[in-house]
Amino acid sequence: MIRRDPGLVKRIGAATALEVRATGIPYAFAPCIAVCRDPRWGRCYESYSEDHRVVQAMTELIPGLQGDVPPNYAKDFPYVAGKNNVAACSKHFVGDGGTQKGIDENNTIIDAHELLGIHMPAYIDSIAKGVSTVMVSYSSWNGVKMHANRRLVTGHLKKKLGFKGFVISDWQGIDRITTPPDANYTYSVQASITAGIDMVMVPYDYPAFIDTLTNLVNQKVIPMKRINDAVRRILRVKFVLGLFENPLPDHSLVDQIGKQSNHFSYAIVVVGEPPYAETAGDSLNLTIPEPGPSTIQTVCGAVRCVVVVISGRPVVIEPYLPVMDALVAAWLPGSEGQGVADVLFGDFGFTGTLPRTWFKSVEQLPMNVGDKNYDPLFPFGFGLTTKPAAAVQN
């Protein structure tokens, strides 16, 4: 059985919301509900799993961030419970985890059945849980940039799924509709707003965006009803956030932040990927850099050892397995490395299972559970369950 803990994810969302809101920010760009189908993708670490069912379960982050939607609340409308909560953002719509060869911001080449069956389900769950916003992906679907895809943004997300919150672009996302970026900025503004994007992330030259959009509206290229729809959606989220009643930070929230010896006879070897984010993480080899491999061989060849791998995705590990006594996939624990220590030293048992397939070699990629020639090193859902040391001793 594949064990997951949506309840834990929800509690993480609630703790995150409190800390974010305490800083005066009412909005979090989470959850990322990408379904990573190829670990060569540099943003695979942002994805919960290769299996959309796991990703769907983890949309519990949304009620953690925003609060639980009350019974009889308006269907498909955004919801934020109160001052301890923030607006959530499901991203990146849609198919960002399915790009060809895992290349970031690339083309997802699949038919509609696969897109709707693998990459869309978590958006349906997000809307049902009252998600306030949806961010559009840099990627394309069968050659059409998502930031310009009216069929999916307006036709499917807003009309068919009934999403009533607002759609936001990614960082400088509309600029990348053309190749090279900014090749035709007027077209990019027209295509993105017409596609259904309501709020545009413009990090630099916002006067150019304002002037371009204003001219397109004055020339009736973009109808005023499209602008009204965008404004209505943005105001709707601001109202549910209570920004008009309470526009300033509540500094009292700061005081609430954070209120929430065993013997080991093994060497612990910690190795992993170098730091990266987004496109910089794209990799065709997925190898652990030196001195990781040589450290494993040297230490584990001399004493009994546990190897802890810090990575955002499966990496090449099969060549080193023969010298290991145990392997722990710690993923990216961030500032909470103590959690890894807790299970290593027996205060708690291991319970986690793999949310994605661990390959033998990159030549097998992409490879996902359910594939015809599925021959992984460790299959989807693999993981050993242990008991705390105290329970074993008793």
C-alpha positions as CSV (number, residue, x, y, z in Angstrom):
1,M,0.0,0.0,0.0
2,I,1.2,3.5,-0.8
3,R,1.3,5.5,2.3
4,R,0.8,9.3,2.2
5,D,0.0,11.9,4.8
6,P,-2.2,14.6,3.4
7,G,-3.0,15.6,7.0
8,L,0.6,16.5,7.6
9,V,0.7,18.5,4.4
10,K,-2.4,20.4,5.6
11,R,-0.7,21.2,8.9
12,I,2.4,22.4,7.0
13,G,0.1,24.7,5.0
14,A,-1.5,26.2,8.1
15,A,1.9,26.8,9.7
16,T,3.2,28.4,6.5
17,A,0.1,30.6,6.2
18,L,0.6,32.0,9.7
19,E,4.2,32.8,9.1
20,V,3.6,34.4,5.7
21,R,0.6,36.4,7.0
22,A,2.7,37.6,10.0
23,T,5.1,39.3,7.5
24,G,2.2,41.2,6.0
25,I,2.0,39.1,2.8
26,P,-1.5,37.6,2.2
27,Y,-0.6,35.4,-0.8
28,A,1.6,32.2,-1.3
29,F,2.6,30.8,-4.6
30,A,1.7,27.2,-3.6
31,P,1.0,24.4,-4.1
32,C,2.9,23.3,-7.1
33,I,0.8,20.5,-8.5
34,A,3.0,19.5,-11.4
35,V,3.1,15.8,-12.1
36,C,6.8,15.2,-12.9
37,R,7.0,12.5,-15.5
38,D,10.7,12.8,-16.2
39,P,13.2,13.3,-13.3
40,R,15.6,15.1,-15.7
41,W,13.4,18.1,-15.3
42,G,15.2,20.7,-13.2
43,R,12.0,21.5,-11.2
44,C,11.1,17.9,-10.5
45,Y,11.8,18.5,-6.8
46,E,8.8,20.9,-6.8
47,S,6.4,18.0,-7.7
48,Y,4.9,15.7,-5.2
49,S,4.9,12.7,-7.5
50,E,4.8,11.1,-10.9
51,D,1.4,9.8,-10.0
52,H,-1.5,12.3,-10.3
53,R,-3.3,10.5,-7.5
54,V,-0.6,11.4,-5.0
55,V,-0.5,15.0,-6.3
56,Q,-4.3,15.2,-5.9
57,A,-4.1,14.0,-2.3
58,M,-1.5,16.7,-1.6
59,T,-3.8,19.5,-2.6
60,E,-4.7,19.4,1.1
61,L,-2.1,22.1,1.3
62,I,-4.8,24.4,0.0
63,P,-7.2,24.2,3.0
64,G,-4.0,24.3,5.2
65,L,-3.1,27.7,3.6
66,Q,-6.6,29.1,3.1
67,G,-8.8,27.2,5.6
68,D,-11.5,24.6,5.1
69,V,-14.4,25.6,2.8
70,P,-17.6,25.7,4.9
71,P,-20.6,23.6,3.9
72,N,-22.9,25.3,1.5
73,Y,-20.2,27.8,0.4
74,A,-20.6,28.9,-3.2
75,K,-19.2,26.2,-5.5
76,D,-15.9,26.8,-7.3
77,F,-15.4,30.2,-5.6
78,P,-12.2,31.2,-3.9
79,Y,-12.2,31.0,-0.1
80,V,-9.9,32.3,2.6
81,A,-11.0,31.7,6.2
82,G,-9.4,34.7,8.1
83,K,-6.4,36.7,9.1
84,N,-4.3,33.6,9.9
85,N,-4.7,32.4,6.3
86,V,-3.4,33.3,2.9
87,A,-4.6,33.0,-0.7
88,A,-3.2,29.8,-2.3
89,C,-2.0,29.4,-5.9
90,S,-2.1,26.1,-7.8
91,K,0.6,26.0,-10.4
92,H,1.7,25.7,-13.2
93,F,-1.3,25.2,-15.5
94,V,-0.9,22.8,-17.1
95,G,1.4,20.0,-18.1
96,D,4.6,21.6,-16.8
97,G,5.8,18.3,-15.5
98,G,5.4,16.5,-18.8
99,T,7.8,18.4,-21.1
100,Q,9.8,16.5,-23.7
101,K,13.0,15.1,-22.1
102,G,12.3,17.0,-19.0
103,I,13.6,20.3,-20.4
104,D,12.3,23.2,-18.4
105,E,9.7,25.5,-20.1
106,N,9.7,23.1,-23.1
107,N,6.9,21.4,-25.1
108,T,4.6,18.8,-23.6
109,I,3.8,16.5,-26.5
110,I,0.8,14.4,-25.5
111,D,-2.8,14.0,-26.6
112,A,-5.8,15.6,-24.8
113,H,-6.7,12.3,-23.1
114,E,-3.3,12.1,-21.4
115,L,-3.2,15.8,-20.5
116,L,-6.6,15.6,-18.9
117,G,-6.0,12.3,-17.3
118,I,-2.6,12.9,-15.8
119,H,-1.9,16.7,-15.5
120,M,-5.4,18.1,-15.0
121,P,-7.0,16.1,-12.1
122,A,-5.2,18.1,-9.3
123,Y,-6.7,21.3,-10.7
124,I,-10.2,19.9,-10.3
125,D,-9.4,19.0,-6.6
126,S,-7.9,22.5,-6.1
127,I,-11.0,24.3,-7.4
128,A,-13.2,22.1,-5.2
129,K,-11.1,23.2,-2.2
130,G,-11.6,26.8,-3.0
131,V,-8.2,27.7,-4.4
132,S,-8.0,31.4,-4.9
133,T,-5.6,31.6,-7.9
134,V,-4.0,29.5,-10.6
135,M,-0.6,30.3,-12.2
136,V,0.0,29.5,-15.8
137,S,3.0,27.5,-17.0
138,Y,5.9,28.7,-19.1
139,S,5.6,25.5,-21.1
140,S,3.7,24.6,-24.2
141,W,1.2,22.0,-25.0
142,N,1.8,20.5,-28.5
143,G,3.5,23.7,-29.6
144,V,1.1,26.2,-28.1
145,K,2.4,28.4,-25.3
146,M,0.2,28.0,-22.2
147,H,0.3,31.8,-21.7
148,A,-1.5,32.1,-25.0
149,N,-3.7,29.0,-24.8
150,R,-7.3,30.4,-24.7
151,R,-8.7,26.9,-25.2
152,L,-7.3,25.6,-21.9
153,V,-7.1,28.8,-19.8
154,T,-10.5,30.2,-20.6
155,G,-12.3,27.3,-22.3
156,H,-11.3,24.5,-19.8
157,L,-10.2,26.1,-16.6
158,K,-12.6,29.0,-16.3
159,K,-15.6,27.7,-18.3
160,K,-15.6,23.9,-18.1
161,L,-14.1,23.6,-14.6
162,G,-15.9,26.7,-13.4
163,F,-12.9,28.3,-11.7
164,K,-13.9,31.7,-10.2
165,G,-10.6,33.0,-8.8
166,F,-8.0,34.8,-10.9
167,V,-5.4,33.4,-13.3
168,I,-1.9,34.9,-12.9
169,S,1.0,34.7,-15.3
170,D,4.4,33.4,-14.3
171,W,7.3,35.7,-13.7
172,Q,7.8,37.6,-17.0
173,G,5.7,34.8,-18.5
174,I,4.0,36.7,-21.2
175,D,7.3,38.0,-22.6
176,R,8.2,34.4,-23.4
177,I,5.2,33.7,-25.6
178,T,7.5,34.7,-28.5
179,T,10.9,33.3,-29.5
180,P,13.1,35.1,-28.6
181,P,11.3,36.8,-25.7
182,D,9.9,40.3,-26.3
183,A,10.1,39.8,-30.1
184,N,6.6,41.2,-30.4
185,Y,5.5,42.6,-27.0
186,T,2.2,44.0,-28.3
187,Y,1.3,40.5,-29.5
188,S,2.3,38.9,-26.2
189,V,0.1,41.2,-24.2
190,Q,-2.8,40.7,-26.6
191,A,-2.4,36.9,-26.7
192,S,-2.1,36.5,-22.9
193,I,-5.0,38.7,-21.9
194,T,-7.2,37.2,-24.6
195,A,-6.2,33.7,-23.4
196,G,-7.7,34.5,-20.0
197,I,-4.8,35.7,-17.9
198,D,-6.2,38.2,-15.3
199,M,-3.1,39.3,-13.4
200,V,0.3,39.7,-15.1
201,M,3.6,39.4,-13.3
202,V,5.7,42.2,-14.8
203,P,9.0,42.4,-12.8
204,Y,10.6,45.2,-14.6
205,D,9.0,47.5,-17.2
206,Y,5.5,47.8,-15.9
207,P,4.8,51.2,-17.6
208,A,5.3,49.5,-21.0
209,F,2.8,46.8,-20.1
210,I,0.2,49.4,-18.9
211,D,0.6,51.5,-22.0
212,T,0.4,48.5,-24.3
213,L,-2.6,47.0,-22.7
214,T,-4.4,50.4,-22.6
215,N,-3.7,51.0,-26.3
216,L,-5.1,47.5,-27.1
217,V,-8.3,48.2,-25.2
218,N,-8.7,51.7,-26.7
219,Q,-8.3,50.2,-30.1
220,K,-10.9,47.6,-29.2
221,V,-8.5,44.8,-29.9
222,I,-9.1,43.5,-26.4
223,P,-12.8,44.0,-25.4
224,M,-13.6,45.8,-22.2
225,K,-15.6,42.8,-21.0
226,R,-12.4,40.9,-20.8
227,I,-10.9,43.6,-18.6
228,N,-14.0,43.6,-16.5
229,D,-13.8,39.9,-16.0
230,A,-10.2,40.1,-14.9
231,V,-10.9,43.0,-12.5
232,R,-14.0,41.1,-11.1
233,R,-11.9,38.0,-10.4
234,I,-9.0,40.0,-8.7
235,L,-11.4,41.9,-6.5
236,R,-13.2,38.7,-5.6
237,V,-10.0,37.3,-4.1
238,K,-9.2,40.6,-2.4
239,F,-12.6,40.6,-0.8
240,V,-12.3,37.0,0.5
241,L,-8.9,37.9,1.9
242,G,-10.4,40.8,3.8
243,L,-7.9,43.2,2.4
244,F,-10.3,46.1,2.3
245,E,-11.3,45.7,5.9
246,N,-7.7,44.9,7.1
247,P,-5.2,46.2,4.6
248,L,-2.3,46.4,7.1
249,P,-0.2,43.6,8.6
250,D,-1.4,42.2,12.0
251,H,1.9,42.3,13.9
252,S,0.4,40.3,16.8
253,L,0.7,37.2,14.6
254,V,4.5,37.3,14.9
255,D,4.3,36.2,18.5
256,Q,2.6,33.0,17.4
257,I,5.3,31.8,15.1
258,G,7.2,28.8,16.3
259,K,4.7,27.8,19.0
260,Q,3.8,25.0,17.2
261,S,20.1,9.8,23.1
262,N,20.6,6.9,21.0
263,H,23.8,5.0,20.1
264,F,24.5,4.4,16.4
265,S,27.1,2.0,15.1
266,Y,27.2,3.1,11.5
267,A,29.0,5.7,9.6
268,I,26.5,8.2,8.0
269,V,27.5,9.5,4.6
270,V,25.5,12.4,3.2
271,V,25.8,13.1,-0.5
272,G,23.5,14.9,-3.0
273,E,22.9,17.2,-5.8
274,P,24.4,20.7,-6.0
275,P,22.0,23.6,-5.3
276,Y,19.9,24.7,-8.2
277,A,16.5,26.0,-9.1
278,E,14.2,25.9,-12.1
279,T,16.0,25.7,-15.5
280,A,19.5,25.5,-14.0
281,G,18.5,22.1,-12.6
282,D,17.8,20.5,-16.0
283,S,20.1,17.4,-16.2
284,L,20.7,14.7,-18.8
285,N,22.9,12.6,-16.5
286,L,21.4,13.0,-13.0
287,T,24.7,12.0,-11.4
288,I,25.9,12.9,-7.9
289,P,29.0,15.1,-8.2
290,E,32.3,14.4,-6.6
291,P,33.3,13.9,-3.9
292,G,30.0,12.1,-3.3
293,P,30.7,8.9,-5.1
294,S,34.3,8.5,-3.9
295,T,33.2,9.2,-0.3
296,I,30.6,6.4,-0.6
297,Q,33.2,4.0,-1.9
298,T,35.8,4.9,0.6
299,V,33.7,5.1,3.8
300,C,31.2,2.3,3.0
301,G,34.0,0.1,1.8
302,A,35.7,0.3,5.3
303,V,32.8,0.4,7.8
304,R,29.0,-0.3,7.9
305,C,27.3,2.8,6.6
306,V,24.0,4.5,5.9
307,V,24.0,6.8,2.9
308,V,21.7,9.8,3.0
309,V,20.9,11.3,-0.4
310,I,19.9,15.0,-0.5
311,S,18.2,15.5,-3.9
312,G,15.1,16.9,-5.5
313,R,14.6,13.8,-7.6
314,P,16.0,10.3,-8.1
315,V,19.6,10.3,-9.1
316,V,22.0,7.6,-10.3
317,I,22.8,5.5,-7.3
318,E,22.8,1.8,-8.5
319,P,26.6,1.6,-9.0
320,Y,27.1,2.3,-5.2
321,L,24.4,0.1,-3.8
322,P,26.7,-3.0,-3.2
323,V,28.8,-1.2,-0.6
324,M,25.9,0.4,1.3
325,D,24.1,-1.1,4.3
326,A,21.2,1.3,4.1
327,L,20.0,4.1,1.8
328,V,17.8,7.0,2.8
329,A,16.2,9.3,0.3
330,A,15.9,12.5,2.3
331,W,14.9,14.7,-0.7
332,L,15.2,18.4,0.2
333,P,14.7,18.7,4.0
334,G,15.4,22.5,3.9
335,S,16.0,23.8,7.4
336,E,14.4,20.7,9.0
337,G,17.3,18.3,8.8
338,Q,16.4,17.4,12.4
339,G,13.6,15.3,11.0
340,V,16.1,13.1,9.1
341,A,18.1,12.7,12.3
342,D,15.0,11.7,14.2
343,V,14.5,8.6,12.1
344,L,18.2,7.8,11.7
345,F,18.7,7.7,15.4
346,G,15.5,5.8,16.1
347,D,13.3,8.4,17.8
348,F,10.7,7.8,15.1
349,G,10.3,5.0,12.6
350,F,10.6,5.3,8.8
351,T,7.2,5.3,7.1
352,G,7.7,7.2,3.8
353,T,7.4,5.5,0.4
354,L,8.6,6.7,-3.0
355,P,6.4,9.2,-4.7
356,R,8.2,8.6,-8.0
357,T,10.0,5.8,-9.7
358,W,13.8,5.4,-9.0
359,F,15.4,4.4,-12.2
360,K,18.5,2.2,-12.7
361,S,20.1,4.4,-15.5
362,V,19.1,7.6,-17.3
363,E,18.8,5.5,-20.5
364,Q,15.5,4.2,-19.2
365,L,14.0,7.7,-18.9
366,P,11.2,8.8,-19.0
367,M,9.9,5.8,-17.0
368,N,6.8,6.0,-14.9
369,V,4.7,3.5,-13.0
370,G,2.3,1.7,-15.4
371,D,4.7,1.9,-18.3
372,K,4.9,-1.3,-20.4
373,N,8.6,-1.9,-19.9
374,Y,8.7,-0.9,-16.2
375,D,12.0,-2.1,-14.8
376,P,13.1,0.3,-12.0
377,L,15.8,0.2,-9.4
378,F,13.1,0.9,-6.8
379,P,9.5,1.0,-7.9
380,F,7.0,3.7,-7.2
381,G,5.6,3.2,-3.7
382,F,8.8,1.4,-2.4
383,G,9.9,2.1,1.1
384,L,10.7,0.2,4.3
385,T,8.7,0.7,7.5
386,T,10.5,0.6,10.8
387,K,9.6,1.1,14.4
388,P,11.1,3.6,16.8
389,A,14.1,2.2,18.8
390,A,12.2,2.3,22.0
391,A,9.4,0.2,20.6
392,V,11.9,-2.4,19.3
393,Q,13.7,-2.5,22.7
394,N,10.4,-3.1,24.5
